[in-house]
Amino acid sequence: MRPASRVSEFVRRICRRDNQWSATFDSVSVLEPVCSNAAPDRVFPSSPHGWTTDAAQALFSPPRQLSADYISDTVPRPLHLWDQACQADPVRNEYVIPMLWQEISESKASSVMDLGCGSGYLTRRLLARSSGQIVRWVLVDSNRDALAFARERLNGASNIEVAHGDITQPQPSRWVDPVDFAFLAFTLLEVQVDATVASNIEAQLAPSGTVVVVLPDVLTDIYQLGDPAVEALGKYIKGQVFLDKIDKFTGRSYPFYAQRIEKIISAFLDCSFFLSNIRQIETRTGHSIYFLRFRRRS
């Protein structure tokens, strides 16, 4: 049985066990997810200390379900390892970057913001594709070390701005002059998406501006929980569940929010956005990615 079929059968089996869940689940459309543990070309970065046991175990370690008030005691992602691994990541390089550039080009934007930029890898690759169309690039992150790392690797380009900002801050505010286009690539895995988050994103956009959200199919991670997946799926159906998995890039603990796409869309629609497009792409590595395009109402 294909991994996607196993996940679908798993969901059907659980839904049959609980009529209430089944009624809720049947009200939405579910796309076929696939099992990422089987990816033949999963990449782990090398380091001065060689390969780590934690990194090797990431091939086989299922995620864990956590409480929402979980506080990770792990060290933040090493930026040099993360950036190095991004360079070899087929999902980012073969799918995310080309799709983002297509969206940017079609939008005719002259200013672009990378919200949750991390090491700045995506902006560097997008900047390399630009032939002068984009006159202003803005990188935003809540981690000042990440911003310093990103700035250093952009080699002092004159059309680059770096700004500290947190999309979860309770009072939405504008950190820089508004932009025509913003993207969040996997950033929303790290926050609970609600009206505050959507409002902070809205504040960064010019009227009629575009924002593209990139997210993986998190149902695969829930499936990999094994026996605890029954409880986790129940929470996911209600909106979200908090999971912990081993980061495939760094081999370290990576807590994240597995949130339903419908919940994320609703948060944006409750703000001044409308959903103009949604795409699902199956990658050659067995991952499924969603691209959600929202436009701000003028």
Beta strands, then each sheet from edge to edge (+ up, - down):
strand 1: 64-66
strand 2: 111-115
strand 3: 136-141
strand 4: 160-164
strand 5: 179-185
strand 6: 205-216
strand 7: 240-246
strand 8: 253-259
strand 9: 273-282
strand 10: 288-296
sheet 1: 1+ 7- 8+
sheet 2: 4+ 3+ 2+ 5+ 6+ 10- 9+
end
